[in-house]
Amino acid sequence: MAVDLVIDIDNTPGALARVAAAISDAGVNIAAATCIGPGERAELHILVPHAGAAKHLLGISNLAVTREREVVVVDVEDHPGVLADLTRRISRAGVDLDLVYVATRNRVVFGAADLAGLRAALNAAS
């Protein structure tokens, strides 16, 4: 099971560095991250293999995880059209994505309210 952790942070210089330092201090590797927020606040999504340890150290650093949820992580080959093919399959299955970001080692992270449908769509032609 992969878990996407969401941390609401001030959109200021050094905010991401504080989060990354807290997670690395826990000995946890960040497998993926994306940050959205052009205003004063930003929403940071991170994918870590050990969510409990990361959440604990973030809490100690006064950087609370505001939400967490299970996501689907797909190993892919790095070439043109991969994301288009995957998202076409998901679309044909009628699954509405609400989260997509790229992870290390040629992986894509997908989130949807219908996780079972998302998994089925991605496994259908694998």
N, C-alpha and C positions, 0 to 999 in steps of 0.2 A: 504494500500500500504506500502510495506517495502522498505527502501532505504539503499543501500550499499554505504558508503562513503569511498573514497580512499584518503589516506594522504601519500605522499612521505616524508620520514624522513631519517635523517642520522642514519646509523646503529651503534649507539654508546650507551654506558651505560647511562641510564636515559631518552633516547628519548621516549620510550613508556610511561614512568611515566609522562612526560610533557603532552603528548596527553591525557592520562587518567585523569590527574588532571584538564586540561582545560575543558574536558567534564563533569566531576563531579562538577566543579565550576558552570557550567550552570544548575546543578540540573538534569542532564540527565543521565539515566542508560545505560550502554553499555550492549546490549543484546547478542552480539556475536562479536568476533574479530579473525582475523588471520593476521599474519605478514609473509611476504616472502621477503627474501633478504639476501643472504649470503655475499654480498660484502659491499661496503661503504654506499650504499643506500638501503633502505627497503621500501616495499609497504605494508602499513597497511590498511586492510579492516575492517571497523567497521559497525555494525548494531545498530542503535539507534532508539527509538520510536519518538524522536523529532529532526529531522535532522536540521531544521532551527536554533534552539537554539544551537545545538552542533557546527554547522558551524560558527555561530556568535562568540562564545567564542574561537573557534580554531583560527579564523582570528585575534582576538584581541591578542592572544598569539603567533602570527606569525607562525601559523601552518595551512596553507591553505589546504582546500580540493581540490585535483587536479582533481578528477572525482567523479561523483555520478551517480547511476543508480538504477532503480527499480529491485528488486529481488523477488523471490518467497520463502516464508518461510513455511515449512511443519512441523506440529506437528507429532511426531513419538513416538512409544513405544521403550524403550531401551532394545533391545535384538538382538542377532546375526541374520544377514540376512536382516535387515530393509533397510540399504543403498543399498545392492545388489538388492533387490526387486524394490526399487524406481528407481534406475538407469537403470535397465532392462526395465521398463515401458517407461522411457524417451528415451532410445535407440531404442526401437521398434517403437516409434513415429517419429524417425528420427531427434530428436532434439540434437544438439551438445552443450553440457555444456561447459561453459568457467569459471565457478566459483562454488565451493562447499566448505562449511565449516559448522561446528556444532555450534549451538547456545545454550544458556541456556535453561533450562526447556524442554529438549528432543525435540529440533527442529533442522532441517537441512535447510540451506540456499542454494538456487540454483540460478545461473545466466546463461542466454543464450540470444543470439541475438533474437531468436524466443520466446518471452515471452508468446505469446498466445498459441503456440504449447506446450511449457513447462507446462503451466497451464492445458491445455487439457489432456496431458499425465498423469499428476499427479491426475487429477480429474476423469479419465476414470474408474478406478477400486476402487475408494474410497468408 
